[in-house]
Amino acid sequence: MTAHATDRLPLVTATDGHAYLGADAVVALLRAIAESCRNLADEPECDLRTAAAAIDMEADNLDCRAIMRTSNPPKEP
């Protein structure tokens, strides 16, 4: 199983019950996407579709983490 970059992003559950990322995590995510695009630009067999597929996989992973976090709230002690 391949680890996802989005596994390292800290999610928090706000008082409204939604999962959120802090601004610093969003900035780090955007910088990682930019770096990946720069790296793929030098690969002759990669194109924007390859980059988009990788970004979609990470978005799906992050979406699943958010759903799991908000659908299984911590139990009260």
FIKOLZA-1660 file (N, C-alpha, C; in steps of 0.1 Angstrom, whole numbers, plus 5000, padded with zeros to 4 digits):
% residues 77
   i   px   py   pz ch aa at
   1 5008 4988 5000  A  M  N
   1 5000 5000 5000  A  M CA
   1 5009 5012 5000  A  M  C
   2 5006 5022 4992  A  T  N
   2 5013 5034 4991  A  T CA
   2 5008 5044 5001  A  T  C
   3 5017 5051 5007  A  A  N
   3 5013 5062 5016  A  A CA
   3 5009 5074 5008  A  A  C
   4 5000 5081 5014  A  H  N
   4 4995 5093 5007  A  H CA
   4 5001 5105 5014  A  H  C
   5 5005 5115 5006  A  A  N
   5 5010 5128 5012  A  A CA
   5 5000 5134 5022  A  A  C
   6 4987 5133 5018  A  T  N
   6 4977 5139 5026  A  T CA
   6 4974 5132 5040  A  T  C
   7 4981 5120 5042  A  D  N
   7 4980 5113 5055  A  D CA
   7 4987 5122 5065  A  D  C
   8 4996 5130 5061  A  R  N
   8 5004 5138 5071  A  R CA
   8 4998 5151 5074  A  R  C
   9 4987 5155 5067  A  L  N
   9 4980 5167 5070  A  L CA
   9 4971 5166 5083  A  L  C
  10 4973 5175 5092  A  P  N
  10 4965 5175 5104  A  P CA
  10 4951 5180 5102  A  P  C
  11 4941 5171 5105  A  L  N
  11 4927 5175 5104  A  L CA
  11 4922 5178 5118  A  L  C
  12 4914 5188 5119  A  V  N
  12 4907 5191 5132  A  V CA
  12 4892 5191 5130  A  V  C
  13 4885 5187 5140  A  T  N
  13 4870 5188 5139  A  T CA
  13 4866 5201 5147  A  T  C
  14 4859 5210 5140  A  A  N
  14 4855 5222 5146  A  A CA
  14 4842 5220 5154  A  A  C
  15 4837 5230 5161  A  T  N
  15 4825 5229 5169  A  T CA
  15 4813 5227 5160  A  T  C
  16 4814 5230 5147  A  D  N
  16 4803 5228 5137  A  D CA
  16 4802 5213 5132  A  D  C
  17 4812 5205 5136  A  G  N
  17 4812 5191 5132  A  G CA
  17 4819 5188 5119  A  G  C
  18 4824 5199 5113  A  H  N
  18 4832 5197 5100  A  H CA
  18 4847 5195 5103  A  H  C
  19 4853 5188 5094  A  A  N
  19 4868 5187 5094  A  A CA
  19 4874 5198 5087  A  A  C
  20 4885 5204 5093  A  Y  N
  20 4892 5215 5087  A  Y CA
  20 4907 5213 5087  A  Y  C
  21 4914 5219 5078  A  L  N
  21 4928 5220 5077  A  L CA
  21 4932 5234 5081  A  L  C
  22 4943 5236 5088  A  G  N
  22 4948 5249 5091  A  G CA
  22 4954 5255 5079  A  G  C
  23 4955 5268 5079  A  A  N
  23 4961 5275 5068  A  A CA
  23 4975 5271 5065  A  A  C
  24 4983 5268 5075  A  D  N
  24 4997 5264 5073  A  D CA
  24 4997 5250 5065  A  D  C
  25 4988 5241 5068  A  A  N
  25 4987 5229 5062  A  A CA
  25 4983 5230 5047  A  A  C
  26 4974 5240 5045  A  V  N
  26 4969 5242 5031  A  V CA
  26 4981 5248 5023  A  V  C
  27 4989 5257 5029  A  V  N
  27 5000 5263 5022  A  V CA
  27 5010 5252 5018  A  V  C
  28 5013 5243 5028  A  A  N
  28 5022 5232 5026  A  A CA
  28 5017 5223 5015  A  A  C
  29 5004 5220 5014  A  L  N
  29 4998 5212 5004  A  L CA
  29 5000 5218 4990  A  L  C
  30 4997 5231 4989  A  L  N
  30 4998 5238 4976  A  L CA
  30 5013 5238 4972  A  L  C
  31 5022 5240 4981  A  R  N
  31 5036 5240 4977  A  R CA
  31 5041 5226 4973  A  R  C
  32 5036 5216 4979  A  A  N
  32 5039 5202 4975  A  A CA
  32 5033 5199 4961  A  A  C
  33 5021 5204 4958  A  I  N
  33 5016 5202 4944  A  I CA
  33 5024 5210 4934  A  I  C
  34 5028 5222 4937  A  A  N
  34 5037 5229 4928  A  A CA
  34 5050 5222 4926  A  A  C
  35 5056 5217 4936  A  E  N
  35 5069 5210 4935  A  E CA
  35 5067 5197 4926  A  E  C
  36 5056 5190 4928  A  S  N
  36 5054 5178 4920  A  S CA
  36 5052 5182 4906  A  S  C
  37 5045 5193 4903  A  C  N
  37 5044 5197 4889  A  C CA
  37 5057 5201 4883  A  C  C
  38 5066 5207 4890  A  R  N
  38 5079 5211 4885  A  R CA
  38 5087 5198 4882  A  R  C
  39 5086 5188 4892  A  N  N
  39 5093 5175 4889  A  N CA
  39 5088 5168 4877  A  N  C
  40 5075 5168 4875  A  L  N
  40 5069 5161 4864  A  L CA
  40 5072 5168 4851  A  L  C
  41 5074 5181 4851  A  A  N
  41 5077 5188 4839  A  A CA
  41 5089 5183 4832  A  A  C
  42 5099 5177 4839  A  D  N
  42 5111 5172 4834  A  D CA
  42 5110 5158 4829  A  D  C
  43 5099 5151 4832  A  E  N
  43 5097 5137 4828  A  E CA
  43 5090 5136 4815  A  E  C
  44 5097 5131 4805  A  P  N
  44 5091 5130 4791  A  P CA
  44 5078 5122 4790  A  P  C
  45 5077 5111 4798  A  E  N
  45 5065 5103 4797  A  E CA
  45 5054 5108 4806  A  E  C
  46 5055 5119 4813  A  C  N
  46 5045 5124 4822  A  C CA
  46 5039 5137 4815  A  C  C
  47 5026 5139 4818  A  D  N
  47 5019 5151 4813  A  D CA
  47 5010 5156 4824  A  D  C
  48 5002 5166 4820  A  L  N
  48 4993 5172 4830  A  L CA
  48 4982 5162 4835  A  L  C
  49 4979 5152 4826  A  R  N
  49 4969 5142 4830  A  R CA
  49 4975 5133 4842  A  R  C
  50 4988 5130 4841  A  T  N
  50 4994 5123 4851  A  T CA
  50 4994 5130 4865  A  T  C
  51 4997 5143 4864  A  A  N
  51 4997 5152 4876  A  A CA
  51 4983 5153 4881  A  A  C
  52 4973 5154 4873  A  A  N
  52 4959 5155 4877  A  A CA
  52 4954 5143 4884  A  A  C
  53 4958 5131 4878  A  A  N
  53 4955 5118 4884  A  A CA
  53 4960 5117 4899  A  A  C
  54 4973 5121 4900  A  A  N
  54 4979 5120 4913  A  A CA
  54 4972 5130 4923  A  A  C
  55 4969 5142 4919  A  I  N
  55 4962 5151 4927  A  I CA
  55 4948 5146 4931  A  I  C
  56 4941 5140 4922  A  D  N
  56 4928 5134 4924  A  D CA
  56 4929 5123 4935  A  D  C
  57 4939 5115 4934  A  M  N
  57 4941 5104 4944  A  M CA
  57 4943 5110 4958  A  M  C
  58 4951 5121 4959  A  E  N
  58 4953 5127 4972  A  E CA
  58 4941 5134 4977  A  E  C
  59 4933 5140 4968  A  A  N
  59 4920 5146 4972  A  A CA
  59 4911 5136 4977  A  A  C
  60 4910 5125 4970  A  D  N
  60 4901 5114 4975  A  D CA
  60 4905 5109 4989  A  D  C
  61 4918 5107 4991  A  N  N
  61 4923 5103 5004  A  N CA
  61 4919 5113 5015  A  N  C
  62 4921 5126 5012  A  L  N
  62 4918 5136 5022  A  L CA
  62 4903 5136 5025  A  L  C
  63 4895 5135 5014  A  D  N
  63 4881 5135 5016  A  D CA
  63 4876 5123 5025  A  D  C
  64 4882 5111 5022  A  C  N
  64 4879 5099 5030  A  C CA
  64 4883 5102 5045  A  C  C
  65 4894 5107 5047  A  R  N
  65 4899 5110 5061  A  R CA
  65 4889 5120 5068  A  R  C
  66 4884 5130 5061  A  A  N
  66 4875 5140 5067  A  A CA
  66 4862 5133 5070  A  A  C
  67 4857 5125 5061  A  I  N
  67 4844 5117 5063  A  I CA
  67 4846 5108 5075  A  I  C
  68 4856 5101 5076  A  M  N
  68 4858 5092 5087  A  M CA
  68 4859 5100 5100  A  M  C
  69 4866 5111 5100  A  R  N
  69 4867 5119 5112  A  R CA
  69 4854 5125 5117  A  R  C
  70 4845 5129 5108  A  T  N
  70 4833 5135 5112  A  T CA
  70 4821 5125 5113  A  T  C
  71 4822 5113 5108  A  S  N
  71 4812 5103 5109  A  S CA
  71 4814 5095 5122  A  S  C
  72 4825 5095 5127  A  N  N
  72 4828 5087 5140  A  N CA
  72 4834 5097 5150  A  N  C
  73 4825 5105 5155  A  P  N
  73 4830 5115 5165  A  P CA
  73 4835 5108 5178  A  P  C
  74 4845 5114 5185  A  P  N
  74 4850 5107 5197  A  P CA
  74 4838 5106 5207  A  P  C
  75 4839 5095 5215  A  K  N
  75 4829 5093 5225  A  K CA
  75 4832 5101 5238  A  K  C
  76 4822 5105 5244  A  E  N
  76 4823 5113 5256  A  E CA
  76 4828 5104 5267  A  E  C
  77 4837 5109 5276  A  P  N
  77 4843 5100 5287  A  P CA
  77 4832 5097 5297  A  P  C
% end
